C-alpha cells in the first residue's frame, strides 16, 4: 500500500508543487531531485562494492 505511488498520488504531488513553487522553478527542482537520487544510488553502489571487497579480503585470510 505504501510502497508505490499511483497516478493519482503523483498528480497531486505535481499540482501541489506547481502551486507552491510555480512553473519557472519546478523544472529546476525536478533536476536537482533527479541529481540527488542519482548520487544516492551511486553512493549505495560504491558502498556495496566496498563491502563485497572487504568480505573477499576477510575470506582470503
C-alpha positions in Angstrom: 0.0 0.0 0.0 2.8 2.5 0.9 5.5 1.0 -1.4 4.4 2.6 -4.7 2.9 5.8 -5.9 0.0 5.6 -8.2 -1.0 8.0 -10.9 -3.4 10.0 -8.6 -0.7 10.5 -6.0 1.8 11.7 -8.5 -0.7 14.1 -10.0 -1.5 15.5 -6.5 2.2 16.0 -5.8 2.8 17.7 -9.1 -0.2 20.1 -8.6 0.9 21.0 -5.1 4.5 21.5 -6.3 3.2 23.7 -9.1 1.1 25.8 -6.7 3.9 26.2 -4.2 6.9 26.8 -6.5 5.4 28.0 -9.8 6.1 26.9 -13.3 9.5 28.5 -13.6 11.1 26.9 -10.5 9.6 23.4 -10.9 11.9 22.1 -13.6 15.0 23.2 -11.6 13.6 21.4 -8.5 13.0 18.3 -10.6 16.5 18.3 -12.0 18.0 18.8 -8.5 15.9 16.0 -7.2 17.0 13.7 -10.0 20.6 14.5 -9.5 20.3 13.8 -5.8 18.7 10.4 -6.4 21.4 9.6 -9.0 24.2 10.4 -6.5 22.5 8.4 -3.7 22.3 5.4 -6.0 25.9 5.8 -7.0 27.0 6.0 -3.3 24.9 3.0 -2.4 26.5 1.0 -5.3 30.0 2.1 -4.3 29.3 1.1 -0.6 28.0 -2.3 -1.7 31.2 -2.9 -3.8 33.4 -1.8 -0.8 31.6 -4.3 1.4 32.0 -7.1 -1.1 35.7 -6.3 -1.5 36.1 -6.3 2.3 34.4 -9.7 2.5 36.8 -11.0 -0.1 39.8 -9.8 1.9 38.4 -11.4 5.1 37.8 -14.7 3.4 41.3 -14.9 2.0 42.9 -14.5 5.5 
